[in-house]
Amino acid sequence: MTTPRDLMIVALDMASSRTVEPGDLSLALAGAELIDLLGAQAIRLDDDHIVPSHRQAIADRLLDEAASALDRQAPYESVDDWLWRRGRGLSAAYLAALEAEGQLTRQRRHRWIPSRTSQMVLVDSADRRLAANRMTSDEPILAALAAAIGIRDKQTGASPGLADDAVATALAAVNDALRELEVERQRRAIDEAAFNNIWRGD
């Protein structure tokens, strides 16, 4: 299992109690991929720029796709630019991968309601239990990503166990990107409300 897969599973498990915006989840998944690539020594950070190492195959398909998507030309891509580029639609890609692997099943609310109202639910699996154990054990990276998207409470002060500066840089970039996305949502909501008021004559 990888950090983004664990994060996706945990987010799905928490869906009934804490809703996560797909855009928020996608940014966090891109950050999780970056952290796993750091751990696999597939990349290093030069300040806030992603410097790929020699290309090597990675067992996980989506993580290997992430490695293939790296900008390998100097001056390289910033962490922030990576999050926005790689993160576009990433939650849907992970959802589709989990479904293809049999980790998800479609569950209808009622037999007489058409299938378009069905929802994806996690099956009981070893991967689901491992992700849940990683979450309940307060593993620092998964805990920080989960807190960033609001599926667990944020910790006060510095996150324990995050001594690696590159990982801390990636997590900070995820939090910055999420704040930027929220500001953009608020701006659009204000613009839409103003537009609607014009049409209503308010």
C-alpha positions as CSV (number, residue, x, y, z in Angstrom):
1,M,0.0,0.0,0.0
2,T,1.0,3.6,-0.6
3,T,0.3,6.8,1.3
4,P,-2.1,8.1,-1.4
5,R,-4.0,4.8,-1.4
6,D,-4.2,4.8,2.4
7,L,-5.4,8.4,2.3
8,M,-8.1,7.6,-0.3
9,I,-9.3,4.6,1.7
10,V,-9.4,6.6,5.0
11,A,-11.3,9.4,3.3
12,L,-13.9,7.0,1.9
13,D,-14.3,5.4,5.3
14,M,-14.9,8.8,6.8
15,A,-17.3,10.0,4.1
16,S,-20.4,9.4,6.1
17,S,-19.2,11.7,8.9
18,R,-16.9,14.2,7.3
19,T,-17.4,15.2,3.7
20,V,-14.2,15.9,1.7
21,E,-14.3,18.1,-1.5
22,P,-12.8,16.1,-4.5
23,G,-10.5,19.1,-5.2
24,D,-9.1,19.0,-1.7
25,L,-8.6,15.3,-1.8
26,S,-6.9,15.5,-5.2
27,L,-4.4,18.0,-3.9
28,A,-3.7,16.0,-0.8
29,L,-3.3,12.8,-3.0
30,A,-0.7,14.6,-5.2
31,G,1.1,15.6,-2.0
32,A,1.0,12.0,-0.7
33,E,2.5,10.8,-4.0
34,L,5.3,13.3,-3.7
35,I,6.1,12.1,-0.2
36,D,6.1,8.5,-1.3
37,L,8.4,9.4,-4.2
38,L,10.7,11.1,-1.7
39,G,10.7,7.9,0.4
40,A,11.5,5.8,-2.6
41,Q,14.4,8.1,-3.5
42,A,12.8,8.7,-6.9
43,I,13.1,12.4,-6.3
44,R,14.7,15.0,-4.0
45,L,13.8,18.6,-3.3
46,D,16.2,21.4,-4.1
47,D,14.6,24.2,-2.1
48,D,11.0,23.9,-3.3
49,H,11.8,22.3,-6.7
50,I,11.4,18.6,-7.5
51,V,14.6,17.0,-8.9
52,P,14.0,13.5,-10.3
53,S,16.6,10.8,-9.8
54,H,17.3,8.0,-12.2
55,R,14.0,6.6,-13.5
56,Q,13.1,3.3,-12.0
57,A,9.9,1.3,-12.1
58,I,7.6,1.5,-9.1
59,A,5.3,-1.4,-8.3
60,D,2.2,0.7,-7.7
61,R,0.7,1.8,-11.0
62,L,-0.5,5.2,-10.0
63,L,2.7,6.1,-8.2
64,D,4.6,4.9,-11.2
65,E,2.5,7.2,-13.3
66,A,3.3,10.0,-11.0
67,A,7.0,9.3,-11.4
68,S,6.6,9.3,-15.2
69,A,4.8,12.6,-15.0
70,L,7.8,14.4,-13.4
71,D,9.4,17.3,-15.2
72,R,12.9,16.1,-15.9
73,Q,14.3,19.3,-17.4
74,A,16.0,22.0,-15.3
75,P,14.9,24.3,-13.7
76,Y,12.4,21.6,-12.8
77,E,8.9,22.0,-11.4
78,S,8.0,23.6,-8.0
79,V,6.1,21.6,-5.5
80,D,3.2,24.0,-5.7
81,D,3.0,23.7,-9.5
82,W,3.2,19.9,-9.2
83,L,0.3,19.8,-6.8
84,W,-2.0,21.7,-9.1
85,R,-0.9,19.9,-12.3
86,R,-0.8,16.3,-10.9
87,G,-3.8,16.9,-8.6
88,R,-6.3,17.7,-11.4
89,G,-8.9,14.9,-11.2
90,L,-6.6,12.6,-9.1
91,S,-9.2,11.6,-6.6
92,A,-11.3,10.1,-9.5
93,A,-8.2,8.2,-10.7
94,Y,-7.7,6.6,-7.3
95,L,-11.4,5.9,-6.9
96,A,-11.4,4.1,-10.3
97,A,-8.2,2.2,-9.4
98,L,-9.7,1.0,-6.1
99,E,-12.9,-0.1,-7.9
100,A,-11.0,-2.0,-10.6
101,E,-9.0,-3.8,-7.8
102,G,-12.3,-4.9,-6.1
103,Q,-11.7,-2.6,-3.1
104,L,-15.0,-0.9,-3.7
105,T,-18.5,-2.1,-4.5
106,R,-21.6,-0.3,-5.6
107,Q,-24.3,-0.3,-3.0
108,R,-27.9,0.7,-3.8
109,R,-29.9,2.5,-1.1
110,H,-33.0,0.6,-2.0
111,R,-33.7,-2.1,-4.5
112,W,-36.4,-0.1,-6.2
113,I,-34.3,3.0,-6.8
114,P,-32.5,3.0,-10.2
115,S,-28.7,2.2,-10.2
116,R,-27.7,5.8,-10.9
117,T,-28.3,6.5,-7.2
118,S,-25.9,3.8,-6.1
119,Q,-22.9,4.8,-4.1
120,M,-19.4,3.4,-3.8
121,V,-18.6,1.7,-0.5
122,L,-15.4,0.0,0.7
123,V,-15.3,-3.8,1.0
124,D,-13.8,-5.4,4.1
125,S,-10.2,-6.0,3.0
126,A,-6.7,-6.3,4.3
127,D,-5.8,-3.0,2.6
128,R,-8.7,-1.2,4.4
129,R,-7.6,-2.6,7.7
130,L,-4.0,-1.6,7.2
131,A,-5.1,2.0,6.2
132,A,-7.3,2.2,9.3
133,N,-4.5,0.9,11.5
134,R,-2.1,3.5,10.1
135,M,-4.6,6.1,10.8
136,T,-5.4,5.0,14.4
137,S,-1.7,4.7,15.2
138,D,-1.3,8.4,14.4
139,E,1.4,7.7,11.8
140,P,2.6,11.3,11.3
141,I,2.4,11.7,7.5
142,L,-1.0,10.2,7.0
143,A,-2.3,12.0,10.1
144,A,-1.0,15.4,8.7
145,L,-2.6,14.8,5.3
146,A,-5.9,13.7,6.9
147,A,-5.9,16.8,9.1
148,A,-5.2,19.0,6.1
149,I,-8.4,17.8,4.3
150,G,-10.5,17.8,7.5
151,I,-11.0,14.1,8.2
152,R,-9.2,14.3,11.5
153,D,-8.6,17.1,14.0
154,K,-5.6,19.3,13.4
155,Q,-2.8,19.1,15.9
156,T,-1.5,22.1,17.6
157,G,2.2,22.9,17.3
158,A,4.7,21.0,15.2
159,S,3.7,17.5,13.9
160,P,5.7,14.8,15.8
161,G,7.8,12.5,13.7
162,L,8.3,14.9,10.8
163,A,12.0,15.5,11.1
164,D,12.5,15.2,7.3
165,D,12.7,18.8,5.9
166,A,11.6,17.7,2.4
167,V,8.5,15.9,3.7
168,A,7.7,19.0,5.9
169,T,8.0,21.2,2.8
170,A,5.6,19.0,0.8
171,L,3.0,19.0,3.6
172,A,3.3,22.8,4.0
173,A,2.7,23.1,0.2
174,V,-0.4,20.9,0.5
175,N,-1.8,23.1,3.2
176,D,-1.0,26.3,1.3
177,A,-2.7,24.9,-1.9
178,L,-5.8,23.9,0.1
179,R,-6.1,27.4,1.6
180,E,-5.7,28.9,-1.9
181,L,-8.4,26.6,-3.2
182,E,-10.8,27.6,-0.4
183,V,-10.2,31.2,-1.1
184,E,-11.0,30.6,-4.8
185,R,-14.2,28.8,-3.8
186,Q,-15.3,31.7,-1.6
187,R,-14.6,34.2,-4.4
188,R,-16.6,32.2,-6.9
189,A,-19.5,31.9,-4.4
190,I,-19.5,35.7,-3.9
191,D,-19.4,36.3,-7.6
192,E,-22.2,33.9,-8.2
193,A,-24.3,35.4,-5.5
194,A,-23.8,38.9,-7.0
195,F,-24.7,37.7,-10.5
196,N,-27.9,36.1,-9.1
197,N,-28.8,39.3,-7.3
198,I,-28.5,41.2,-10.6
199,W,-30.9,38.9,-12.4
200,R,-33.3,39.1,-9.5
201,G,-33.1,42.8,-9.4
202,D,-31.8,42.9,-5.8
